[in-house]
Amino acid sequence: MSRRPARAEQPPDTGDQTPGNQVLTLPNLISFGRLLGVPLFLYLFLVTRADVAAIVVLAIGGTTDWVDGWIARRLRQVSRLGELLDPLADRLYILATLVAFTAREIVPWQFTAALLARELLLLGSLAVLRRYGYGPPPVHYVGKTATFLLLAAFPVLLLATEWSAGATATAAIGWGLAWWGLVLYWVAGAMYVVQAARLVRAARGPGAAA
């Protein structure tokens, strides 16, 4: 992997497609819509307590996680802006949901702390990479799978609080998805840290300590 300026981000695997500078594309519009769903969810969940509507917003935000990337590749509309918007929307959904769920005691603070600690680790790695002139590493399929599991778990956990008849089974499914998502989230984080360490060693030259 060649060294690049910090502002030039390492793109995810898009096959033979080169990211363009398009802005108004269908995948980008979907990503913008997902971003708008974050404050809408927080308003519905924390202000109006419209939990059913909040479940719908969460479900749409989670199920469209893969849609924008798939459409971008299918329509050959992969763009640099899209590469920024997609992971940004993922992280904002996860962070906003964690804060809201913790505030209403749907998830324990320990679960939230475990996810936030991973984000802090990744931020530290990105800061080190920028010092050596690298942008963020490519999005890995393990990280995308973890994000999908977490975004699927949250509406199920919320549904468990609203559906008393099936609360036990629904909560079991939700927490199964959540814990698998947490584990894979940390696995992906460890992979990013290892990749960052390799880049830093390469930047320091052959005389750098292993």
N, C-alpha and C positions, 0 to 999 in steps of 0.2 A: 504494500500500500504506500503510495507516494505521499510525501508531505505536502500539505496544502495550507493556505492562509486560514486563520481561524474563521473568517466569515464564509469560507467556501465549505459547506457542510458535506460530509460523506453521505451519498444517497443510499437509500435502501435498494435491495436487489430488484430491478425492474426489467431484467432480461436485457434485450438489446436496445431498449428505449433510452434515449438521452433526455433528461429532464429539461423542459423548456421554460420560457418566461411567461407563459399564459397566466392570466388572472381569472377571467370570467369563463371558467369551464364548468361542466356539470359536476365533476368530482369536487372541485373547490366550493361550489355552491352548497353541496351536501355537507361539506366540512363546516362551512359558515353556519348552516342550519344547526348542526350539532353543537357548535359553540353557543348559539343563542339558546339552546335547550338547557344549558347549565344554570344561568340565572333564573330561567323559568321554573326549573325544578326546585331550586332553593326557595323561590317565592311560594310555590304551591305547597311545599313540604313544611317550611318553617313559619310562614306568615299566615296563609289561609288554612293550613292543615287539610288541604284537599288531597288526601293520600291516594285516592284512586287515580286522579289526574296525574299525580306525581309518579305513580307506577307506570302509567302510559308513557310519560316523557322519558323515564329511565329506560323502559323497554325499547323505545324507538332509538334512543341514543346508543344503547348497547348493540342492538341488531344491525345498526347501520355502520358499526365499527369497521367491518370488512368491505362494505359496499363501495365507499369512495375509492379505495385502492383498486378494487376489482374493476370498477368502471373506468378508472384512469388507464389501467393496462389494456382493457378491452377496446376502448375508444382511442387509444394512443394519445391520451391527454395527460401524461405524467408531467408534473411541473414542480419547480423548486418551491413555489408557494404551497402546493399541496403536500410536499414532504415535510413542511413545517406545521401546517394546520392539522394534519391527521394525528400525529403524536401529541400535539398540544391539546386537542379536543379530548383525547383519551385520558391524559393526566388530569385535566380540569374536571372531567366527569368523576374520576376516581376520588380526587381530593375533595371536591364539593360534596359528594355522597358520603364520604367518610366523616367529614365535619358534621354534616346534618344528622347522620345516623348516630354518631357519638353523642351529639347534643340531646337527642331524643332516646338515648340508651337502647338502641336497637342492636348496635354492636358494642362490645366492650372496648375500653380505651386501649387495652393491651394490643388488640388487633390493629387498631388505628396507628398506634405507635410503631408497630412492626412494619407497616407499609410506609409510613413517613420516614422511618430510619433508612429504608432502601432508597427513597428519593433523595435524601441527604447524601448518601454514599455516592449516588450517581452524579449529583451536582458537584461534589468534590472531585470526582474523576473528570468531569467535563472541564472544570476550572483548570486542572493540571494539563489536560490536553491543549487547551487554548494557550497556555503558557509556552507550549512547544510548537504552536502554529497549526494545530489540527482542529477540525470541527468535530461534531458529535459522530460516534461510530454508526454504522448502518443499523437500522431497526432489525432485530433478529426475530425469527418466527417463534421462538420460545417466549419472547416478550410480548408478541402479538397474541399468542395463545393465552398467556397469563392475563392480559388485559381483557380479552374476550370472556374468560371465566369469571373475572371479577365483575365486569359489567353485566354479566348474566346473573350472577349471584345476588346483586343488590336489589333488583326488583322482586326476586323470589323471596328474599328475606323480608322485604316490605310487605309483600302479599301475605306472608305468614302472620303478620301482626293484624291483618284485616280480615282474614278468612279463618274464623275460629274452628269451623268444622274440619278443615284439613291442615290446621296449624302445625301439628307435629310432623307430618310427612313433608309439608312444604318447607318447614324450617330445616329439616334434615337435608333435603336437596340443596337448599340455599347455602347452608354451612359447608356441605361437601364441595360445592363449587367454589366457595370463598376460600377454604383452606387449600385446595389444590391451586387456586389462583395465587394465593400468597406464596406458596412454595415455589411455583414456577417464576413468580415475580422476582424472588431472591436469586433463583438460578440464573435468570436472564441478567440480573444486576451483577452477579459474580462474573458472568461471561464478558460483560462490558468492561469490568474492572481489569480482567486479565488482558483483554484486547488493548485497553488503554496503557497498561504496563508495558506491553510489547512495543507499542508505538513510542513510548517515552524512552525505552532502552535503545531503540533504533535511532531516535533523534540524538541521543547522547553520544552515539558512536560505538565502535567496537571495544573501546576501552572502558565502557561503563560497567559498573558492578552488576552482577546478575541478580 
